Amino acid sequence: MNYIDNVIFIFVLIVGIGFFVFNIKKIIRNIKLGTAIDRSNNASERWRNMAMVALGQSKMVKKPVAGILHIIVYAGFIIINIEVLEIIIDGVFGTHRAFRIFGGFYQFLIGSFEILAFLVLISVIVFWIRRMVLKIPRFWNKEMAGFPKNDALNILYFEMVLMSLFLIMNAADQSFQLANGGNPISQLVVPIFHTYSIETMYLIERSAWWLHIIGILIFLNYLYYSKHLHILLAFPNTYFANLNAKGKLNNLEAVTNEVKMMMDPNIDPFATNPDAVNDVPSKFGASDVQDLNWVQLMNAYTCTECGRCTSSCPANQTGKELSPRAIMMKTRDRLEEVGKNIDKNGKFITDDKQLLNDYITPEEIWACTSCNACVEECPVNIDPLSIIIDLRRYLVMEQSAAPQELNSMMTNIENNGAPWQYNQMDRLNWKEE
C-alpha cells in the first residue's frame, strides 16, 4: 500500500468513526431528555444480569432455533471483527497482514474466523428464509411494514456481504494461501480464481479488503438508524434494568405523601426527606417522551423489534390494538422527532404533538392486562409495561379520562371501600344467606 492509499484510508477511517461518534452523542442527549431515576443499587446483581442476558444471551435460547442462530451470528460477527484491528494497522502503516508475526497462533485465529464467517453466512441465510419464505407471523405485524421490514433485511444483506468479502479477500491473497494455514474455508473458494492472472488476483484481494473495511464503517453508522443499535445498547440496558419483582409497580412519592397525610394528619411525610416538598411533579404520569425516565427512553432505542413481546401478549393474541413492540417503536419515533426538533432549533420548540394520542392511542394502552408477559419475553430486558402504566397515570390523574368501567370501580372504592356498588353496611350480608 502506497502513501496515497495510507492517506485515503486514514481519511475514510476518521470520517467513518467521527460520524458514528457524532450520532452516538445525539442518542445520549436524547436519552438524557428523560427524567431522573436511580438504578445504581445492587451493582453485583446488575453486572450478573448484564453478563447473563446481554453477553450470555440467556433469554434468546428460550426459542432454541432462533436463539442458537443468533448466538452464532452475534459471536461470529463480533469475533471476526477483531480482524478489523489488523486491517486498521495495515491501512495506517501500509503493512500486509501485520499480525502474521504471531505465527501459528495467527493461522489458528484466522482459521477460526473463516469457520465462524461461514457459520454466520449460513445462519443469516436461515434468518432470511424464516422471515421471507416461512413468514413467521411475528415478523409480519402491521408495525413491521415499510422501513422496519426493510431494516431487518438490510442488516441480513450487510452481514452476507461482509462475511463473503472476508472469505474472498483471503481466497484471493496468494501469499496467505501459500502459507497453507488459517484457510479452511477460503481454500475452497480458490478454484474460482484459478484462471486469473496474478495482477487480477491482487486487484480482487485489494478490492475485497477495501470494500470490507468500508462496509464495516457503513454498517457501524447504519446502526444509528437501525433497530440493530441494540448491539451496543443491550449491555447498559440490561445493567440498568428494573430488578424488582415483576408486577411490583412504583409509587409516585408525591401521591404517597398525600395519602399519608390523609390517613394520619399527625404524620409529617417530609420529616425523613425535607426536600420532598420540592419533589412534587409538574405532571402526574407521562404524556410525552420528556415525561418518561431515561431508562425507558434507552429501552426504546434498545428495542430489537424481534416481536417476542407482541407474540406473547394476550391482548394482541385476542385481536386487541395493543402491540408492546409498537409501543417501543412509537416511543423511539417520537423521541427521534423531538431530537430533530432540538437539532433544528437549538432547543425543543412545542410542535403541538405528544407521544400520547399522536403516536400511542388510549385504545392501545387500555387493552393491556398488565400481565408482564412482554417484559418476561424480551431478550434484552425492555419494559414496555412501565411506559403503558405512566401513560395511563396521565390519563387518570391529569385528564380523568379512564374508561367508564374503571371510573365506576374507583368511585365505588372511594365511596364504599370496595369495587362493587353497594353500601359498606351490606358487605357481610352474604353470610346471612
Residue pairs with C-beta under 8 A, 6 or more apart in sequence:
1 9
1 90
1 91
1 94
1 95
1 96
2 94
3 94
5 91
5 94
6 91
6 92
6 93
6 94
9 91
9 92
9 213
10 91
10 92
12 213
12 214
12 217
13 88
13 91
13 92
13 213
13 217
16 214
16 217
16 218
16 220
16 221
17 217
17 220
19 221
20 217
20 220
20 221
20 223
20 224
23 221
23 224
24 224
26 224
26 339
26 343
27 224
27 229
27 301
29 339
29 342
30 297
30 301
30 335
30 336
30 338
30 339
31 294
31 297
31 298
31 301
32 294
33 289
33 290
33 294
33 297
33 335
33 338
33 339
34 289
34 290
34 292
34 293
34 294
34 295
34 296
34 297
34 298
35 290
35 291
35 292
35 293
35 294
36 293
36 294
37 293
37 294
37 295
39 46
39 240
39 241
39 242
39 295
41 243
42 243
45 243
46 239
46 240
46 241
46 243
47 239
49 238
49 239
49 241
49 243
49 381
50 235
50 238
50 239
52 58
53 59
53 234
53 238
53 241
53 379
53 380
53 381
54 234
54 235
54 237
54 238
54 239
54 380
55 235
57 67
57 70
57 71
57 74
57 379
59 377
59 378
59 379
59 380
59 381
60 66
60 67
60 70
60 71
60 379
61 67
61 68
61 71
62 377
63 308
66 130
69 123
69 126
69 127
70 123
72 116
72 119
72 120
72 123
73 120
73 123
73 124
73 127
73 159
75 116
76 116
76 117
76 119
76 120
76 123
77 120
77 159
79 112
79 113
79 116
80 113
80 116
80 117
80 120
80 163
80 166
81 216
82 109
82 113
83 110
83 113
83 166
84 213
84 216
85 99
86 97
86 98
86 99
87 209
87 212
87 213
88 213
89 95
89 98
89 99
90 96
90 97
90 98
91 213
96 175
97 106
97 173
97 175
97 176
99 106
99 109
100 106
102 109
104 181
106 182
107 179
107 181
107 182
108 182
109 182
110 170
110 182
110 183
111 181
111 182
111 183
111 184
113 166
114 166
114 167
114 170
114 182
114 183
114 184
114 185
114 186
115 184
115 185
117 163
117 166
117 167
117 185
118 163
118 167
118 185
120 159
120 163
121 159
121 160
121 163
121 164
124 156
124 159
124 160
124 163
125 160
127 156
128 153
128 156
130 136
130 139
131 139
131 152
131 153
131 156
132 153
137 311
138 306
138 307
138 308
138 310
138 311
139 149
139 152
139 307
141 307
141 310
141 323
141 325
141 326
143 323
143 325
143 326
143 329
144 152
144 305
144 307
148 227
148 305
148 329
151 225
151 226
151 227
151 228
151 305
152 227
152 305
154 222
154 226
155 226
155 228
158 215
158 218
158 219
158 222
161 215
162 212
162 215
162 216
162 219
165 208
165 211
165 212
165 215
166 208
166 212
167 185
167 186
167 189
168 186
168 189
168 204
168 208
169 205
169 208
169 209
169 212
170 176
170 177
170 182
170 183
170 186
171 177
171 183
171 186
171 187
171 189
171 190
171 192
171 193
172 193
172 201
172 202
172 204
172 205
172 208
173 205
174 198
174 201
174 205
176 182
176 183
176 186
177 183
177 186
177 187
177 190
193 200
193 201
193 204
196 204
222 228
223 229
223 231
223 232
227 303
227 304
227 305
228 304
229 301
229 302
230 237
230 302
230 303
230 304
230 380
233 298
233 301
233 302
234 302
234 380
236 298
237 298
237 299
237 302
237 380
237 381
237 382
238 380
238 381
240 295
240 298
241 295
241 381
241 383
242 295
242 381
242 383
242 386
244 250
246 372
246 375
246 376
247 370
247 372
249 389
252 281
252 284
252 393
253 276
253 279
254 276
254 279
254 280
254 281
254 284
255 284
256 269
257 269
257 270
257 276
260 267
260 269
261 267
261 269
269 276
270 276
270 277
273 279
283 291
283 394
283 398
284 393
284 394
284 397
284 398
285 291
285 390
285 391
285 392
285 393
285 394
285 395
285 396
285 397
285 398
286 292
286 355
286 356
286 387
286 390
286 391
286 393
286 394
287 354
287 355
287 356
287 391
287 394
287 398
288 334
288 338
288 354
288 355
288 356
289 297
289 300
289 331
289 334
289 335
289 338
289 355
290 338
290 348
291 390
291 394
292 331
292 355
292 387
292 390
296 331
296 383
296 386
296 387
296 390
297 331
297 335
299 328
299 331
299 382
299 383
299 384
299 387
300 328
300 329
300 331
300 332
300 335
301 332
301 335
302 380
302 382
303 325
303 328
303 329
303 332
303 382
304 379
304 380
305 325
305 328
305 329
306 325
306 379
307 325
308 377
308 378
308 379
309 324
309 325
309 328
309 373
309 374
309 375
309 377
309 378
309 382
309 384
310 316
310 323
310 324
310 325
310 326
310 374
311 377
312 373
312 374
312 376
312 377
313 322
313 323
313 324
313 373
313 374
314 369
314 371
314 373
315 322
315 367
315 368
315 369
316 322
316 323
316 324
320 367
321 361
321 363
321 364
321 367
322 364
322 365
322 367
322 368
323 364
324 374
324 384
324 385
325 384
326 364
327 360
327 364
327 365
327 384
327 387
327 388
328 382
328 384
328 387
330 355
330 359
330 360
331 355
331 359
331 360
331 387
333 359
334 353
334 354
334 355
334 358
334 359
337 351
337 353
338 348
341 348
341 349
341 351
342 348
353 359
355 391
356 362
356 391
356 394
356 395
360 391
362 395
362 401
365 388
365 391
365 392
365 395
366 392
366 403
368 385
368 388
370 385
370 388
370 389
372 385
374 384
374 385
375 381
375 382
375 383
375 384
375 385
378 384
392 402
395 401
395 402
396 402
396 406
400 407
402 410
408 421
409 419
412 418
412 419
412 420
412 421
413 419
416 422
416 423
416 424
417 424
417 427
418 424
418 427
